[in-house]
Amino acid sequence: MPIAVAEYLRHLATRCSRIARDTKDRMVTMELEVISVELIEKAEELEATYKVPGAGGGKSPDTVIFSGDDDAA
């Protein structure tokens, strides 16, 4: 069960990152980035607590954290 929860948290983090990348509202972008990081941290915490083999030590390959600097003028 902890594996499924950690995977779901990573999935939500990815969704937040994608929405952050697509939105033009800077406040929304920043908040979604914070949520994404928190979700990844919680997933890593779960994996460490339950010692999930092959997990932890970084983000999942499909997780992209948006920096928000691409559209700065």
N, C-alpha and C positions, 0 to 999 in steps of 0.2 A: 504493500500500500504506500509506504513512503516514496518508493520509486515513482509511482504514478503521480503522486502529489508534486514531487520535484519536477517531473516532466511537464506537468500542467502549468506550474509556476513559470518555467522557462518559456513555454508556449505563450503565456500571457505577456511576459516581458518582450518577446519578439513582436507581438501585436502592438504593444505600446510604442515600441521603437518605430515601427512602420507608420503608425498614425502620427507620431511626432515628426517624422520626416515629411509627411504629406501636408501637415497643417501650416498655415501662415501666421497663426497667433503665437507670438513668442512665449507668453505666459503658459499657454497650454503645452507647447513644446517642452519647456523646462520642467513642468510638472510631470509630464509623461516620461521624461528621461529619468527623473527621480524615482518614479514608481517602477520603471523598468529595472533600475539598479537594485532597488529594494527587493524586488521579486527574485532576481538572480542570487542575491545574497542569501535570501531565505531558502532557496533551492539548494545552494551549496551547504548551508547550515544543516538542512535535513539530511543531505547525503553524508555529511561528516558524522552526524549524530548516529545514523543507522549504518554507517560504514558501507555505503553502496560501492561495490567493486567497479573500478574504472570511471568513477564520477569525481566531481570536485576538481579543484585546481584550474579553474577558468570557466569561460563562457562556453555554451554549446556552440557548435559550428554555425548554426543558422541564426544566432543572436547577433544583431547589429545594434550598437548603441550610437544614436545619432548625435553628432556634435553641435548641429545647428549653425555652423559657420559657413556653409556652402552658399547661402543666399545673402550674406552680408555684403553691403556695397561700400 
